[in-house]
Amino acid sequence: MGDTAARVAVAVGSELMPWQRQVLDVALELDDDGGFLYRDVTLTVPRQQGKSFLLLVLALTRALADPGQQVRYTAQHGSAARQKLIDDWLPVLKKSPLARYFKPRLTSGHEALLFTNGSTLGLVAGTEKSGHGSTVDLGLLDEAFAHPDARVEQSIRPAMLTRPRAQLWICSTAGTMTLSPYLWGKVEAGRQLVDAGVNRSSCYFEWSAPDDADPGDPATWRACMPALGTTITADVVAADFRAMDTTEFRRAMLNQWTTSRVDPVVPMDLWHRLTDPESSALDPLTFAFDVTPDRSSSAIAIAGRREDGASHIEVVDHRPGTGWLAERMAELVRKHRPSAVLCDAAGPAGSLLADLERVDVEVTPVSSKEHGQACGMIFDAAVQGTLHHRGDPELAAALDGAVKRPLGDAWAWSRKSSSVDISPLVACTLAMWGAQTVTRSTPQVISLQDEVARLQAERQGPEPVRPPSNLPVVTFTPF
């Protein structure tokens, strides 16, 4: 039905761009029985490329080509869907030759275009029951990056079961890994289908830049923006690149998946240059731990000085929940005898202080002021190149998604506003601060047997006295 869609586009007021025509030619391909080859269609493309016009043409094509078609559209929320239908599409259609084939229904909550052949273009709410009790021939899930889960899809699919030419379209620009799990699942599945050469039932379209592409290079834009040179210009894209956060530019304009929607506090290319797989810290080490606000995971980190005087940070444990942390920390303390164990006692980790006391782990609480100092310290060390890490993936992911919160004249990591689990980053930050500011004598273990043998050797007596074998091991702290 690609030819039909192309004629509808002209009637609405514009010819299809090549990429739009490609999508409609493929997605609306028919089998020998007149049904669609593809029941499911997924489309991801950068913003401002003409996706909205493509969906309008698609909806009109399906509504006009066959009588009694039920088309349903939804966006990130109900008000956005209503705005698209009533404020964006309807004024254009009223000025087109197609105006005589429909009339609008503007009743709040029941907005729709009612066609003279019995077809309807209406809206669907973003709830699990929004599609129940009706039939759907074409479901359009737009801005799918904002859908938290599959509830809308689950409401529409049962309404499509009895319709012989039903299709479900899922369309969007890329989201973030944390906030857009529904769309990310569709993208992964679509890429796998393409790689496997599957050409029935589902089809997948994606225009995006490779993850390692230079976001400021016009060649990158030309490779992934199908409307560049037609409806948008390179000058406009360049202006957006200068005005937007790089992370948001990559997501919105290059259709790249990111961890968050803001630029990392420490640029990731700089962070990766600080990677040293052989890096390690000298004794004594400093430990710190942190917990996510919802208590879904916890992290333990260490920090200390390297032989070259630079700082070393490392995530030593990161697991779901909190029940494991006290015993694990006690085990690490017995093994490494750190100079201190720290946590932000005013944060979610503060609730574990009683558990740690029961296993004889003494914790040094970090105040809000000290937390701000710690964040400034790790930022300065990263920028100055005096900080090294082993490339822990969970630490990189935390930094990529972490955002700042004001703390007087300073700032601290925001657990609430960050789009990822930042407990590994907070733990490393506090551990590094403790390694440079907390001083404590480290217990030393002395074997009395070895000490007696050493003294005897110094005397060089003719008949050395063998020390008793049952002397105890004594722990003392030097002044």
Phi, psi and omega per residue, in radians:
M1 nan 0.292 -3.131
G2 -1.079 -0.674 3.124
D3 -1.121 -0.720 3.104
T4 -1.073 -0.773 3.128
A5 -1.083 -0.667 3.127
A6 -1.111 -0.687 3.107
R7 -1.199 -0.660 3.083
V8 -1.084 -0.728 -3.138
A9 -1.042 -0.760 3.124
V10 -1.103 -0.693 3.121
A11 -1.121 -0.603 3.106
V12 -1.257 -0.474 3.052
G13 2.358 0.064 -3.111
S14 -2.743 2.510 3.026
E15 -1.301 2.651 3.077
L16 -1.200 2.424 2.963
M17 -1.240 2.769 -3.104
P18 -0.917 -0.735 -3.101
W19 -1.187 -0.647 3.107
Q20 -1.143 -0.719 3.129
R21 -1.126 -0.676 3.113
Q22 -1.056 -0.809 -3.123
V23 -1.079 -0.833 -3.082
L24 -1.238 -0.615 3.087
D25 -1.068 -0.737 -3.089
V26 -1.368 -0.884 -3.031
A27 -1.157 -0.486 -3.119
L28 -1.753 0.346 3.097
E29 -1.197 2.432 -3.072
L30 -1.851 2.642 3.048
D31 -1.583 -3.059 -3.070
D32 -1.140 -0.376 -3.133
D33 -1.649 0.065 3.135
G34 1.517 0.058 3.074
G35 -1.589 2.935 3.139
F36 -1.396 2.420 3.069
L37 -1.130 -0.530 -3.027
Y38 -2.091 2.058 3.093
R39 -1.470 -0.473 -3.131
D40 -2.111 2.323 3.138
V41 -2.281 2.229 3.060
T42 -2.087 2.300 -3.103
L43 -2.346 2.137 3.011
T44 -2.185 2.348 -3.035
V45 -2.711 2.630 3.102
P46 -1.039 2.892 3.127
R47 -1.225 2.737 3.053
Q48 1.112 0.527 3.135
Q49 -1.788 -0.124 -3.127
G50 1.850 0.333 3.128
K51 -1.109 -0.701 -3.102
S52 -1.100 -0.743 3.119
F53 -1.146 -0.682 3.103
L54 -1.037 -0.774 -3.117
L55 -1.168 -0.647 3.081
L56 -1.094 -0.817 3.120
V57 -1.060 -0.746 3.119
L58 -1.048 -0.849 -3.119
A59 -1.063 -0.751 -3.140
L60 -1.177 -0.691 3.132
T61 -1.046 -0.821 -3.139
R62 -1.177 -0.661 -3.097
A63 -1.250 -0.612 -3.066
L64 -1.540 -0.515 -3.031
A65 -1.229 -0.595 -3.101
D66 -2.324 2.450 3.124
P67 -1.250 2.638 3.022
G68 1.259 0.372 3.138
Q69 -1.378 2.401 3.126
Q70 -1.905 1.895 -3.127
V71 -1.888 2.303 -3.127
R72 -2.232 2.354 -3.081
Y73 -2.144 2.456 3.021
T74 -2.498 2.624 3.098
A75 -2.109 -2.677 -3.071
Q76 -1.191 -0.429 3.031
H77 -2.771 2.967 -3.023
G78 -1.052 -0.712 -3.119
S79 -1.161 -0.598 3.101
A80 -1.196 -0.692 3.103
A81 -1.130 -0.744 3.115
R82 -1.100 -0.738 3.130
Q83 -1.076 -0.716 3.133
K84 -1.079 -0.796 -3.074
L85 -1.268 -0.854 -2.989
I86 -1.517 -0.725 -3.038
D87 -1.582 -0.525 -3.075
D88 -1.746 -0.921 -3.037
W89 -1.399 -0.776 -3.025
L90 -1.046 -0.800 3.127
P91 -1.041 -0.636 3.115
V92 -1.171 -0.766 -3.089
L93 -1.195 -0.587 -3.141
K94 -1.097 -0.477 -3.127
K95 -1.588 -0.020 -3.050
S96 -1.752 2.872 3.066
P97 -1.094 -0.232 -3.113
L98 -1.424 -0.101 -3.056
A99 -1.034 -0.534 -3.089
R100 -1.322 -0.120 -3.094
Y101 -1.709 0.042 -3.136
F102 -2.659 2.905 2.945
K103 -2.404 2.504 -3.109
P104 -1.445 2.552 2.962
R105 -1.998 2.033 -2.982
L106 -1.870 0.187 3.118
T107 -1.034 2.246 -3.097
S108 -1.027 2.233 -3.118
G109 1.553 -0.176 -3.130
H110 -2.313 0.484 -3.082
E111 -1.083 2.402 -3.139
A112 -2.934 2.847 2.926
L113 -1.856 2.126 -3.109
L114 -1.794 2.039 -3.054
F115 -1.587 2.661 -3.094
T116 -1.159 -0.330 3.124
N117 -1.613 0.163 3.105
G118 1.616 -0.051 3.082
S119 -1.364 2.764 -3.125
T120 -2.412 2.343 2.962
L121 -1.948 1.832 -3.081
G122 -2.181 -3.061 -3.091
L123 -1.901 2.748 3.063
V124 -2.273 2.392 -3.136
A125 -1.401 2.821 -3.103
G126 -1.536 0.951 3.124
T127 -2.227 2.895 -3.094
E128 -1.160 -0.470 -3.062
K129 -1.817 0.142 -3.005
S130 -1.146 -0.475 -3.117
G131 -1.782 0.028 -3.074
H132 -1.235 2.583 3.058
G133 1.419 0.207 3.141
S134 -2.506 3.043 3.044
T135 -1.970 2.626 -3.117
V136 -2.351 2.214 3.064
D137 -1.666 -0.558 3.119
L138 -2.452 2.045 3.060
G139 -1.862 2.234 -3.115
L140 -2.038 1.854 3.088
L141 -1.737 1.656 -3.105
D142 -1.596 2.790 -3.126
E143 0.870 0.856 -3.055
A144 -1.146 -0.262 3.110
F145 -1.068 -0.435 -3.088
A146 -1.581 -0.080 3.125
H147 -1.425 2.092 -3.069
P148 -1.257 -0.415 -3.097
D149 -2.756 -2.912 -3.031
A150 -1.631 0.351 -3.018
R151 -1.090 -0.687 3.139
V152 -1.191 -0.778 3.088
E153 -1.022 -0.721 -3.123
Q154 -1.179 -0.427 3.103
S155 -1.430 -0.500 -3.081
I156 -1.503 -0.677 -3.036
R157 -0.972 -0.780 3.115
P158 -1.055 -0.527 3.134
A159 -1.307 -0.163 -3.139
M160 -1.731 -0.155 -2.954
L161 -1.028 -0.694 -3.043
T162 -1.642 0.039 -3.086
R163 -1.661 2.107 -2.998
P164 -1.199 -0.438 -3.114
R165 -2.127 0.713 -3.117
A166 -1.345 2.542 3.054
Q167 -2.437 2.545 3.019
L168 -2.081 2.099 3.115
W169 -1.862 2.277 3.069
I170 -2.068 2.015 -2.974
C171 -2.266 2.516 -3.131
S172 -3.118 2.900 2.792
T173 -1.580 2.788 -3.103
A174 -0.982 2.661 3.047
G175 -1.940 -2.610 3.045
T176 -1.989 2.678 -3.071
M177 -0.988 -0.669 -3.045
T178 -1.447 -0.723 -3.006
L179 -1.582 -0.185 -3.057
S180 -2.242 0.928 -3.082
P181 -1.148 -0.556 -3.133
Y182 -1.111 -0.888 -3.132
L183 -1.161 -0.684 -3.137
W184 -1.052 -0.645 3.080
G185 -1.105 -0.663 3.100
K186 -1.176 -0.687 3.139
V187 -1.134 -0.814 3.126
E188 -1.055 -0.768 -3.135
A189 -1.132 -0.716 3.135
G190 -1.121 -0.749 3.120
R191 -1.106 -0.665 3.132
Q192 -1.170 -0.682 3.104
L193 -1.088 -0.749 3.131
V194 -1.115 -0.803 -3.141
D195 -1.063 -0.578 -3.110
A196 -1.459 -0.118 3.129
G197 1.332 0.353 3.127
V198 -1.253 2.241 -3.094
N199 -2.295 0.532 3.066
R200 -2.356 2.688 3.011
S201 1.294 -0.879 -3.110
S202 -2.245 2.565 2.988
C203 -2.348 2.656 -2.976
Y204 -2.382 2.298 3.105
F205 -2.182 2.356 3.098
E206 -2.569 2.230 2.946
W207 -2.011 1.969 -3.124
S208 -2.717 2.809 3.094
A209 -1.556 2.565 3.033
P210 -1.012 2.662 -3.079
D211 -1.042 -0.546 -3.087
D212 -1.666 0.197 -3.135
A213 -1.268 2.587 3.087
D214 -1.284 2.007 -3.065
P215 -1.172 -0.331 -3.125
G216 -1.677 0.051 -3.088
D217 -1.577 2.156 3.098
P218 -0.985 -0.481 3.085
A219 -1.115 -0.621 3.074
T220 -1.118 -0.737 3.140
W221 -1.091 -0.791 -3.100
R222 -1.107 -0.510 -3.074
A223 -1.350 -0.350 -3.029
C224 -2.251 -0.103 3.133
M225 -1.861 1.703 -3.043
P226 -1.208 -0.268 3.131
A227 -1.684 -0.030 -3.122
L228 -1.127 2.238 -3.091
G229 1.607 -0.140 3.117
T230 -1.961 -1.078 3.127
T231 -1.961 -0.223 3.065
I232 -2.301 2.740 -3.104
T233 -2.020 2.821 3.113
A234 -1.115 -0.560 3.122
D235 -1.116 -0.702 3.113
V236 -1.140 -0.751 3.127
V237 -1.115 -0.715 3.124
A238 -1.085 -0.694 3.113
A239 -1.124 -0.706 3.086
D240 -1.128 -0.675 3.131
F241 -1.075 -0.687 3.127
R242 -1.263 -0.519 -3.020
A243 -1.571 -0.463 -3.008
M244 -1.703 2.711 2.910
D245 -1.011 2.458 -3.117
T246 -1.013 -0.700 -3.120
T247 -1.098 -0.798 3.141
E248 -1.213 -0.593 3.064
F249 -1.079 -0.772 3.131
R250 -1.062 -0.736 -3.118
R251 -1.212 -0.886 -3.000
A252 -1.379 -0.713 -3.001
M253 -1.735 -0.404 3.124
L254 -1.930 -0.057 3.130
N255 1.012 0.685 3.097
Q256 -1.743 2.495 3.098
W257 -1.408 2.311 -3.128
T258 -2.198 2.886 3.087
T259 -1.344 -0.652 -3.130
S260 -2.412 -3.114 -3.125
R261 -1.834 0.131 3.134
V262 -2.235 2.806 3.088
D263 -1.174 2.443 3.078
P264 -1.032 2.577 3.122
V265 -1.036 -0.750 3.013
V266 -1.866 2.095 -3.125
P267 -0.917 2.368 -3.042
M268 -1.143 -0.558 3.106
D269 -1.149 -0.653 3.051
L270 -1.140 -0.750 -3.134
W271 -1.052 -0.737 -3.128
H272 -1.173 -0.516 3.099
R273 -1.205 -0.327 3.129
L274 -1.498 0.001 -3.113
T275 -1.264 2.301 3.058
D276 -2.472 1.739 -3.074
P277 -1.031 -0.384 -3.125
E278 -1.681 0.062 -3.075
S279 -1.134 2.501 3.064
S280 -2.727 2.795 -3.107
A281 -1.890 2.607 3.070
L282 -1.447 2.707 3.022
D283 -1.214 2.614 -0.011
P284 -1.476 2.554 3.091
L285 -1.528 2.822 2.995
T286 -2.107 2.370 3.141
F287 -1.886 2.677 2.981
A288 -2.634 2.714 3.119
F289 -2.422 2.754 3.126
D290 -2.602 2.807 -3.073
V291 -2.337 2.482 3.094
T292 -1.248 2.734 -3.119
P293 -1.014 -0.643 3.135
D294 -1.532 0.063 3.068
R295 1.107 0.431 3.141
S296 -1.365 -0.354 3.121
S297 -2.758 2.848 -3.133
S298 -2.457 2.786 -3.127
A299 -2.474 2.573 3.029
I300 -2.130 2.362 -3.129
A301 -2.328 2.788 3.045
I302 -2.180 2.800 3.050
A303 -2.636 2.759 3.108
G304 3.129 -3.116 3.127
R305 -1.593 2.484 3.032
R306 -1.554 3.033 3.107
E307 -1.073 -0.556 -3.130
D308 -1.478 0.065 3.105
G309 1.581 -0.190 3.109
A310 -1.321 2.875 -3.139
S311 -1.554 2.520 3.079
H312 -2.124 2.312 3.032
I313 -2.204 2.646 -3.072
E314 -2.792 2.389 3.013
V315 -1.503 2.075 -3.101
V316 -1.731 -0.333 3.092
D317 -2.802 2.438 -3.132
H318 -2.683 1.917 -3.040
R319 -2.407 2.874 3.030
P320 -1.161 2.614 3.043
G321 1.280 -2.975 -3.109
T322 -2.239 -0.223 -3.012
G323 -1.111 -0.371 -3.087
W324 -1.494 -0.309 -2.852
L325 -1.198 -0.745 -3.051
A326 -1.072 -0.867 -3.116
E327 -1.134 -0.671 3.134
R328 -1.160 -0.690 3.123
M329 -1.155 -0.711 3.104
A330 -1.067 -0.720 3.112
E331 -1.081 -0.763 -3.138
L332 -1.173 -0.662 3.137
V333 -1.143 -0.747 3.125
R334 -1.098 -0.619 -3.074
K335 -1.377 -0.724 -2.974
H336 -1.882 -0.257 -3.139
R337 0.814 1.136 -3.083
P338 -1.208 2.814 3.093
S339 -1.238 -0.455 3.129
A340 -2.910 2.743 2.989
V341 -2.144 2.171 -3.018
L342 -2.127 2.746 2.963
C343 -2.789 2.800 3.024
D344 -1.426 1.671 -3.022
A345 -1.140 -0.402 3.117
A346 -1.435 -0.165 3.141
G347 -1.666 -2.958 -3.112
P348 -1.044 -0.466 -3.116
A349 -1.221 -0.333 -3.089
G350 -1.059 -0.457 -3.127
S351 -1.229 -0.216 -3.126
L352 -1.598 -0.023 -3.080
L353 -1.062 -0.694 -3.141
A354 -1.141 -0.707 3.118
D355 -1.100 -0.687 -3.137
L356 -1.239 -0.592 3.101
E357 -1.137 -0.630 -3.141
R358 -1.146 -0.451 3.122
V359 -1.801 0.339 3.014
D360 1.124 0.624 3.031
V361 -1.838 2.031 3.124
E362 -1.469 2.241 -3.072
V363 -1.979 2.336 3.049
T364 -1.652 1.987 -3.134
P365 -1.288 2.531 3.109
V366 -1.869 2.215 -3.133
S367 -1.348 2.943 3.103
S368 -1.064 -0.706 3.114
K369 -1.094 -0.764 3.132
E370 -1.178 -0.575 3.083
H371 -1.084 -0.746 3.079
G372 -1.102 -0.705 3.098
Q373 -1.096 -0.680 -3.138
A374 -1.120 -0.708 3.132
C375 -1.145 -0.727 3.082
G376 -1.111 -0.633 -3.119
M377 -1.169 -0.791 -3.104
I378 -1.237 -0.581 3.088
F379 -1.131 -0.833 -3.131
D380 -1.070 -0.766 -3.118
A381 -1.107 -0.667 3.118
A382 -1.155 -0.798 -3.116
V383 -1.140 -0.640 -3.105
Q384 -1.459 -0.126 3.114
G385 1.346 0.343 -3.140
T386 -1.784 0.317 3.129
L387 -2.198 2.427 3.118
H388 -2.399 2.681 3.130
H389 -2.550 3.004 -3.073
R390 -1.668 0.103 3.136
G391 1.485 0.527 3.113
D392 -0.962 2.138 -3.109
P393 -1.115 -0.603 -3.135
E394 -1.223 -0.505 3.092
L395 -1.274 -0.713 3.101
A396 -1.120 -0.720 3.132
A397 -1.126 -0.660 3.116
A398 -1.137 -0.768 3.137
L399 -1.144 -0.679 -3.112
D400 -1.117 -0.542 -3.103
G401 -1.834 0.011 -3.075
A402 -1.405 2.501 3.031
V403 -2.190 2.856 -3.090
K404 -1.651 2.702 2.952
R405 -2.197 2.468 -3.132
P406 -1.094 2.507 3.116
L407 -2.492 1.386 -3.026
G408 1.134 -2.207 3.073
D409 -1.526 -0.020 -3.139
A410 -1.983 -2.869 3.083
W411 -2.583 2.800 3.083
A412 -2.414 2.905 3.094
W413 -1.192 2.402 -3.137
S414 -1.722 1.878 3.097
R415 -1.184 -0.645 -3.056
K416 -1.262 -0.708 -3.031
S417 -1.561 -0.319 -3.129
S418 -1.204 2.571 -3.050
S419 -1.538 0.003 -3.109
V420 -2.395 3.035 3.037
D421 -1.284 1.958 -3.101
I422 -1.832 0.223 -3.132
S423 -1.024 -0.639 3.073
P424 -1.089 -0.653 -3.133
L425 -1.232 -0.746 3.120
V426 -1.111 -0.750 3.138
A427 -1.080 -0.759 3.121
C428 -1.122 -0.693 -3.133
T429 -1.082 -0.827 -3.128
L430 -1.196 -0.660 3.129
A431 -1.110 -0.714 3.137
M432 -1.144 -0.714 3.101
W433 -1.080 -0.755 -3.138
G434 -1.138 -0.637 -3.129
A435 -1.103 -0.466 -3.081
Q436 -1.780 -0.173 -3.059
T437 -2.183 -0.486 -3.076
V438 -1.607 2.193 3.094
T439 -2.047 2.316 3.137
R440 -2.713 2.416 3.102
S441 -1.137 2.363 -3.105
T442 -1.625 2.192 3.110
P443 -0.992 2.457 3.094
Q444 -2.064 2.489 -3.127
V445 -1.814 2.112 -3.105
I446 -2.041 2.284 3.069
S447 -1.579 2.085 3.131
L448 -1.127 -0.558 3.096
Q449 -1.071 -0.813 3.134
D450 -1.139 -0.628 -3.113
E451 -1.188 -0.724 3.098
V452 -1.091 -0.755 3.122
A453 -1.082 -0.670 -3.135
R454 -1.162 -0.777 3.140
L455 -1.115 -0.687 3.129
Q456 -1.110 -0.705 3.130
A457 -1.113 -0.616 3.135
E458 -1.177 -0.627 -3.139
R459 -1.270 -0.460 3.133
Q460 0.933 0.761 3.099
G461 -1.198 2.710 -3.124
P462 -1.156 -0.568 -3.137
E463 -2.187 1.568 -3.119
P464 -1.044 2.465 3.119
V465 -1.555 2.209 3.113
R466 -1.339 2.290 3.132
P467 -1.237 2.635 3.078
P468 -1.052 2.617 -3.095
S469 -1.512 -0.150 -3.050
N470 -1.854 0.326 3.105
L471 -1.213 2.472 -3.060
P472 -1.365 2.876 2.993
V473 -1.645 2.165 -3.027
V474 -1.949 2.370 3.068
T475 -1.843 2.264 3.075
F476 -2.471 2.761 3.126
T477 -1.929 2.079 -3.130
P478 -1.234 2.694 3.093
F479 -1.288 nan nan
